[in-house]
Amino acid sequence: MALTLDTITLGASDPQAARAFYTSAFSAGTIGEDVDLHDTGRLALRRLGELADEVGADPASSGFRGHVLSAIVEGPAEVEGLLRAATANGAATVRPAKKKLFGEFTAVYRAPDGALWKLAAASKKNPGPVATPIKPTETAIYLGVAAPKASKAFYEALGMRVDRDYGDTFVDFTITRGVCRLGLLPRRSLAKDAGVDPDGDGFAGVVLTHAAGSRDHLDSILKAADAAGGTVTAGATRTDDGLHVASFADSDGFHWRITAPS
């Protein structure tokens, strides 16, 4: 059993418009109704109220949602290019593209659906001509948590392996091709890095999805989540298209959806 972040599902007031934004901003294709982020993970868009109902949450929220999505690209020119594409399609710049104090080149925007995105360059200098389309080398979501060390223990209990561990400052987990990276920061630090006010409460507007290989795998994840301090919010049920679906909330209240074939 090992939990992976296969799809990030975002709640939006208009899922069709949000899907159009992401396909345009990332020059991305689709797999079914999901946005394929150039084989670095998938985005799914659902109506906000329906997404909250699915995991047993109240859809009401205000302020900072407690998470930041991220696209990592080769160099500064790609950061600037993705920011231009996002703002041309309706995003609002939160932090302009520039080099930060310790040399990291980043930008932050708020998508029309309300999600915060950080764009970051893997290199401080442009390694070569900018490719078209600009393809992220990695997609991630960073969760603002009470204590990264405690949250790390929760996810390790579900089979995730730590990549970088800076204690209660920052933790992230290893990834494989085609899935998203998960990272953990203190909530205030995450908001500060994104350039927004940390205050906010209610539904985060995001559900993280893992595609289990079997019903037994699904059941083992639910059992591990419950034992590690999470909350099983919905036991396994079978959908009309034959999938088994269940959900749980982690120790900080972020929601996961687990699917498995029948």
C-alpha positions in Angstrom: 0.0 0.0 0.0 1.3 3.4 -0.9 -0.7 6.6 -1.3 0.0 8.7 -4.4 -1.6 11.9 -5.5 -2.9 11.0 -8.9 -5.5 13.8 -9.4 -6.1 17.2 -7.8 -9.8 18.0 -7.9 -10.7 21.7 -7.6 -14.1 23.1 -6.7 -15.3 25.9 -9.0 -18.5 27.8 -9.5 -18.2 27.1 -13.2 -16.2 23.9 -13.8 -16.4 24.3 -17.6 -14.9 27.7 -17.5 -12.3 26.6 -15.1 -11.4 23.7 -17.3 -11.1 26.0 -20.3 -8.8 28.3 -18.3 -6.4 25.5 -17.3 -6.2 24.0 -20.7 -5.4 27.4 -22.2 -3.0 28.6 -19.4 -0.9 25.4 -19.6 -1.5 24.6 -23.3 -2.7 21.3 -21.9 -4.7 18.4 -23.3 -7.5 16.5 -21.6 -8.0 12.9 -20.5 -11.8 12.5 -20.4 -12.9 15.6 -18.5 -9.5 15.9 -16.6 -6.8 18.4 -17.6 -3.6 16.5 -18.3 -0.7 18.7 -17.0 1.8 17.3 -19.5 2.2 14.0 -17.6 2.9 15.7 -14.3 -0.5 14.9 -12.8 -4.1 15.8 -13.6 -6.6 18.4 -12.6 -10.3 17.7 -12.3 -12.9 20.4 -12.0 -16.2 20.0 -10.1 -18.9 22.3 -9.0 -17.9 23.4 -5.5 -21.1 22.4 -3.7 -21.1 18.9 -5.3 -17.4 18.4 -4.4 -18.1 19.3 -0.7 -21.1 17.0 -0.6 -19.1 14.2 -2.0 -16.7 14.2 1.0 -19.3 15.3 3.6 -18.0 18.8 4.0 -19.8 22.2 4.4 -18.9 24.1 1.2 -18.8 27.5 3.0 -15.3 29.1 3.2 -13.7 32.5 3.5 -10.2 33.9 3.0 -7.1 31.7 2.4 -8.0 28.2 1.5 -4.9 26.7 3.1 -3.2 25.3 0.0 -1.2 26.5 -2.9 -0.7 24.7 -6.2 2.6 24.9 -8.0 4.1 24.3 -11.4 7.9 23.9 -11.7 9.5 24.7 -15.0 13.0 24.8 -16.4 13.9 28.5 -16.1 12.8 32.1 -15.4 11.6 32.6 -19.0 9.2 29.7 -18.6 7.8 31.3 -15.4 7.2 34.5 -17.2 5.6 32.7 -20.1 3.2 30.7 -17.9 2.3 33.9 -16.0 1.5 35.7 -19.2 -0.6 32.9 -20.4 -2.5 32.7 -17.1 -3.2 36.5 -16.9 -4.2 36.6 -20.6 -6.9 34.0 -19.7 -8.3 35.8 -16.7 -5.9 35.1 -13.8 -4.8 37.9 -11.4 -1.1 38.4 -10.6 -0.5 38.1 -6.8 3.3 38.2 -7.0 5.0 39.3 -10.2 7.7 37.1 -11.8 11.0 38.0 -10.1 14.1 36.6 -8.3 13.5 36.1 -4.5 16.0 36.8 -1.7 17.8 33.5 -2.0 17.8 33.3 -5.8 14.6 31.4 -6.5 12.7 32.8 -9.5 8.9 32.7 -8.9 5.5 34.2 -9.6 2.1 33.7 -8.0 -1.3 34.1 -9.6 -4.9 33.5 -8.6 -6.8 31.6 -11.1 -10.4 32.6 -12.0 -11.7 29.7 -9.9 -9.9 31.2 -6.9 -7.0 28.7 -6.6 -3.6 30.1 -5.9 -0.7 29.0 -8.2 3.0 29.4 -7.6 5.2 29.2 -10.7 8.9 28.4 -9.9 12.0 27.9 -12.0 14.2 24.9 -11.4 17.3 26.9 -12.6 18.3 30.5 -11.8 19.2 31.0 -15.4 17.5 30.1 -18.6 19.0 26.8 -19.7 18.1 27.4 -23.4 15.4 28.6 -25.8 11.9 28.4 -24.4 10.0 25.4 -25.8 6.5 25.8 -27.1 4.3 24.8 -25.4 5.8 25.4 -22.0 5.6 22.1 -20.1 5.9 21.9 -16.3 8.6 19.4 -15.2 6.6 18.9 -11.9 3.2 19.8 -10.5 2.7 20.0 -6.8 0.2 21.0 -4.1 1.4 22.5 -0.8 -0.8 22.1 2.2 -0.8 24.6 5.1 -0.8 22.5 8.2 -0.5 22.9 12.0 2.8 21.0 12.3 4.6 19.5 9.2 6.4 16.9 11.4 3.1 15.5 12.7 1.5 15.6 9.2 4.5 13.9 7.8 4.0 11.0 10.2 0.4 10.7 9.1 1.3 10.4 5.4 4.2 8.1 6.1 1.7 5.8 7.8 -0.1 5.7 4.4 3.0 4.6 2.6 4.4 7.9 1.3 8.2 8.4 1.4 9.8 11.7 2.4 12.0 13.4 -0.1 13.0 16.7 1.6 12.6 17.1 5.4 13.2 20.4 7.2 11.3 19.5 10.3 8.4 21.9 11.1 9.6 24.3 8.3 9.0 22.2 5.2 8.4 18.6 4.2 7.7 17.0 0.8 7.3 13.5 -0.6 8.8 11.6 -3.5 6.9 11.3 -6.7 6.8 9.1 -9.8 6.1 10.1 -13.3 2.5 11.1 -14.0 1.5 12.1 -10.4 1.6 15.3 -8.4 4.0 16.0 -5.5 2.6 16.7 -2.0 4.3 19.2 0.3 3.6 20.4 3.8 4.3 23.9 5.3 3.0 25.7 8.3 -0.1 27.6 7.2 1.3 31.1 7.9 4.5 30.3 6.2 2.7 29.0 3.1 0.5 32.1 3.0 3.5 34.4 3.4 5.3 32.7 0.6 2.3 33.1 -1.7 1.9 36.7 -0.7 -1.6 36.4 0.8 -3.2 36.9 4.2 -3.2 33.6 6.2 -6.6 34.2 7.7 -9.5 32.0 6.4 -11.6 29.0 7.4 -14.1 26.5 6.0 -13.8 24.1 3.1 -10.5 24.2 1.3 -12.2 23.7 -2.1 -9.9 20.9 -3.1 -10.0 17.1 -2.9 -6.9 15.0 -3.5 -7.5 11.7 -5.3 -5.7 8.4 -5.3 -6.5 5.7 -7.8 -6.1 2.4 -5.8 -5.4 -0.7 -7.8 -8.0 -2.8 -6.0 -10.7 -2.8 -3.4 -8.3 -4.4 -0.9 -5.9 -1.5 -1.5 -8.7 1.0 -0.9 -9.7 -0.7 2.3 -6.1 -0.8 3.6 -5.7 3.0 3.0 -8.9 3.8 4.9 -7.7 1.6 7.8 -4.3 3.2 7.9 -5.8 6.7 7.7 -8.1 6.0 10.6 -5.3 4.5 12.7 -3.0 7.4 12.0 -5.4 10.1 13.2 -7.5 10.8 10.1 -11.2 10.6 9.7 -13.0 8.3 7.4 -15.8 10.5 6.0 -17.4 8.0 3.6 -16.9 4.2 3.5 -16.6 2.5 0.1 -19.6 2.6 -2.2 -20.0 1.5 -5.8 -20.8 4.1 -8.4 -22.9 3.7 -11.5 -19.8 3.3 -13.6 -18.6 0.5 -11.5 -15.9 2.2 -9.3 -15.6 1.7 -5.6 -15.2 5.2 -4.0 -14.4 6.2 -0.4 -13.1 9.3 1.3 -11.1 10.4 4.3 -9.8 13.7 5.9 -6.2 13.8 7.0 -5.1 15.0 10.4 -5.4 18.7 9.3 -8.8 18.3 7.7 -7.7 18.1 4.0 -9.9 15.7 2.1 -8.9 12.7 0.0 -11.0 10.6 -2.4 -9.9 7.0 -3.0 -11.2 5.1 -6.1 -10.8 1.4 -7.0 -12.0 -0.7 -9.9 -14.7 -3.3 -9.1 
